């Protein structure tokens, strides 16, 4: 009976976390959504460390190793995606250099013959 109660408790926490996360993110203005999400994706480096710990622990079955490997791959993709989104977002705010005006030389001036 203890395992079933623990499972119900964990599922309840998961559902509440999903609800709270949805409510918090829905209140973020559209302008701030991309920087917020790219920053949180970059923070997922913590998930990579945890996934590497799970994948590298000894005395476990093959299923746990596979789940750990999949977690490392997905967390790495999330981190790289966060940095790519951040880089693209920052590119929008860079100034573009104006081309220097060409100097008029005698070869470029029209002849007044």
C-alpha positions in Angstrom: 0.0 0.0 0.0 3.0 2.4 0.6 4.1 2.3 -3.0 0.7 3.2 -4.3 0.4 6.1 -2.0 3.8 7.3 -3.0 2.9 7.1 -6.7 -0.3 9.1 -6.1 1.6 11.7 -4.2 4.2 12.0 -7.0 1.6 12.2 -9.7 -0.2 14.9 -7.7 3.0 16.9 -7.4 3.6 16.5 -11.2 0.1 17.7 -12.1 0.4 20.7 -9.7 3.8 21.6 -11.2 2.4 21.5 -14.7 -0.5 23.7 -13.7 1.7 26.2 -11.9 4.2 26.3 -14.7 1.5 26.9 -17.3 0.0 29.7 -15.3 3.3 31.4 -14.7 4.4 31.2 -18.4 1.0 32.4 -19.6 1.5 35.6 -17.6 4.8 36.4 -19.3 4.6 39.1 -21.9 5.3 38.0 -25.5 8.3 40.2 -25.7 10.0 38.5 -22.8 9.0 34.9 -23.6 12.0 34.2 -25.9 14.7 35.4 -23.6 13.1 33.7 -20.6 12.8 30.3 -22.5 16.3 30.5 -23.9 17.7 31.2 -20.4 15.8 28.3 -18.9 17.0 26.0 -21.6 20.6 27.0 -20.9 20.0 26.2 -17.2 19.2 22.7 -18.3 22.9 21.9 -17.9 21.9 20.7 -14.4 19.7 18.1 -16.1 22.7 16.9 -18.1 24.7 16.4 -14.9 21.9 14.4 -13.3 21.4 12.3 -16.5 25.2 11.6 -16.6 25.0 10.5 -13.0 22.1 8.1 -13.7 23.8 6.8 -16.9 27.1 6.3 -15.2 26.1 4.6 -11.9 27.1 1.0 -11.5 24.9 -1.9 -10.4 21.9 -1.1 -12.5 20.0 -2.7 -15.3 20.1 -2.0 -19.0 16.9 -0.1 -19.0 18.2 2.5 -16.6 21.4 2.9 -18.7 19.3 3.5 -21.8 17.0 6.0 -20.1 20.1 7.8 -18.7 21.6 8.0 -22.2 18.4 9.3 -23.8 18.2 11.9 -21.0 21.7 13.0 -21.7 21.0 13.4 -25.5 17.7 15.2 -25.0 19.1 17.6 -22.3 22.1 18.3 -24.5 19.8 19.2 -27.4 17.8 21.4 -25.1 20.9 23.3 -24.0 22.2 23.7 -27.5 18.8 24.9 -28.6 18.7 27.4 -25.8 22.0 28.9 -26.9 21.0 29.0 -30.6 17.7 30.8 -29.8 19.6 33.3 -27.6 22.2 33.9 -30.3 19.5 34.5 -32.9 17.6 36.8 -30.6 20.8 38.8 -29.8 21.5 39.1 -33.6 18.3 41.1 -33.9 19.7 43.8 -31.6 23.1 44.3 -33.3 23.6 47.4 -35.4 24.3 46.8 -39.0 27.2 48.7 -40.3 26.3 51.3 -42.9 28.4 51.0 -46.1 30.9 53.8 -46.2 30.0 56.4 -48.8 32.2 56.1 -51.9 34.6 59.0 -52.4 34.3 60.8 -55.7 37.4 60.5 -57.8 38.2 61.9 -61.2 37.5 58.6 -62.8 33.9 58.7 -61.4 33.2 62.3 -62.2 31.4 62.9 -65.5 33.3 64.9 -68.1 32.1 68.3 -68.8 33.3 68.5 -72.4 
